Each structure stands twice: as C-alpha cells, then as structure tokens.
Amino acid sequence: MSPKKSKLLLAVLLAPLMLILVGCEQKTINQILAEPQRYANRDVGITGNVIRSFSVLGAGAYQVDDGTGKLWVVAKNNVPREGSRVGVKGKIQDGFNLGGLVKLPEVVRSGMVMVESDHRAKN
C-alpha cells in the first residue's frame, strides 16, 4: 500500500475515534462559521488538522482546518503541534484575549474562535 493510501486509511479509521473521544455535537467548521449565533456558548466538537499553532508555557491557540473551513481554537494548556490530527470540543465565542500572556494573531483576538474544553491529538 502506498504511503498516501496508508495515511488516508489511517485518517478514515481515526475519524470515528476522534468523534467518540470528543463526545459532543459534531459540526463542520463551515456550519459553525455560517451560523455562529446558533452555536455561541454551546459545546460543539470539530475534527481536523492543526495548520498553525502558538503557545507560551502551554497556553495559546491553534488553527484547525477540517476541509470545510478554518477555525482558531484557544487552549489554556497543552497546545497541539502543527500537523497533528485533533478532535476538539469547546464553546464558540466572538473573539478572545489571553490577557497579554500570549501575543495571538489579530484574527484570534477579534474573530470567531472556539475556547477549548478538551482535545485529543494524534501526531
């Protein structure tokens, strides 16, 4: 089996596991961004790949791409690395500030974000 097919098979097999581990209403990022008021302050779950990650002393933010869109996730500890596959649950909010602890990109401070309550990562 080619490496590309192996990775695809692994992703297909891991996706249901990520959904079980996250254990809440699963949505695509596109669904969340299309109706942010519907999901605001509710626990929702997403699954995707970490494409950007910033942290200081474990706190920070990471951007998840699920193939339908991209969403910043704010984490108070254990920020996953770029390239990780993650299942995340958290609350949707309009912007977030870590109180100056970490200098986050402007989009994280002023746009739609998920404030993480839990995540599972697979490198």
C-alpha positions in Angstrom: 0.0 0.0 0.0 1.4 3.4 -0.9 2.2 5.9 1.8 -0.6 8.3 0.6 -3.2 5.5 0.8 -1.9 4.4 4.2 -2.4 8.0 5.5 -5.9 8.2 4.1 -6.8 4.8 5.6 -5.4 6.0 9.0 -7.4 9.2 8.8 -10.6 7.3 7.9 -10.1 4.9 10.8 -9.2 7.7 13.3 -12.1 10.0 12.4 -14.8 7.9 14.3 -12.4 7.5 17.3 -11.9 11.3 17.4 -15.7 11.7 17.4 -16.2 9.3 20.3 -13.4 10.9 22.3 -14.7 14.4 21.9 -18.2 13.2 22.8 -20.4 16.1 21.9 -22.4 17.5 19.0 -20.1 17.3 15.9 -20.2 20.1 13.4 -18.1 21.2 10.4 -16.3 24.5 10.7 -18.3 25.7 7.8 -21.6 25.0 9.7 -20.2 27.0 12.7 -19.0 29.9 10.7 -22.2 30.1 8.7 -24.4 30.3 11.9 -22.1 31.4 14.7 -25.1 32.7 16.8 -26.6 29.3 16.8 -23.5 27.7 18.3 -22.4 30.5 20.6 -21.7 29.4 24.1 -22.7 25.8 23.3 -20.4 22.8 23.5 -19.6 21.6 20.0 -16.9 19.4 18.5 -14.8 19.6 15.4 -12.2 17.2 13.9 -9.4 18.4 11.7 -5.7 19.1 11.2 -3.7 21.7 13.1 -2.3 24.1 10.5 -0.9 26.8 12.8 0.0 26.7 16.5 1.2 29.3 19.0 2.0 28.7 22.7 3.8 30.1 25.7 4.1 27.9 28.8 1.5 25.6 27.3 -1.3 28.2 26.8 -2.0 29.6 23.4 -4.0 29.0 20.2 -4.1 26.7 17.2 -5.9 26.8 13.9 -7.8 23.8 12.8 -8.7 23.0 9.1 -11.4 20.3 8.6 -11.6 20.7 4.9 -14.7 22.9 5.0 -13.1 25.9 6.7 -10.6 27.0 9.3 -11.2 27.9 13.0 -8.9 29.2 15.7 -9.0 27.3 19.0 -7.9 28.9 22.2 -6.3 26.5 24.7 -5.4 27.2 28.3 -2.9 24.3 28.3 -1.3 21.6 26.1 -1.5 23.2 22.6 -1.2 20.6 19.9 1.6 20.8 17.3 1.2 21.8 13.7 0.4 18.8 11.6 -1.5 17.0 14.4 -4.9 15.5 13.7 -7.3 16.6 16.5 -10.7 16.1 17.8 -11.7 19.2 19.9 -14.7 20.2 21.9 -15.4 23.7 23.3 -17.6 26.8 23.2 -17.8 29.1 20.3 -17.1 32.8 21.1 -16.7 36.0 19.2 -13.0 36.8 19.9 -10.8 36.0 22.9 -8.0 37.6 24.8 -5.4 35.7 26.9 -4.8 38.9 28.9 -1.5 39.6 27.2 0.1 36.3 28.2 0.5 35.2 24.6 0.6 37.6 21.6 -2.0 36.0 19.4 -2.7 36.8 15.7 -5.2 39.6 15.2 -7.8 37.2 13.8 -7.8 35.2 17.1 -8.4 38.4 19.1 -11.2 39.7 17.0 -12.9 36.9 15.1 -14.9 33.7 15.8 -13.0 31.2 18.0 -13.5 28.1 19.9 -12.5 28.1 23.6 -11.3 24.5 24.1 -12.6 22.4 27.0 -10.9 19.2 25.7 -8.9 17.9 22.8 -7.4 14.6 21.6 -4.4 14.8 19.2 -2.8 12.2 17.0 0.6 13.2 15.6 
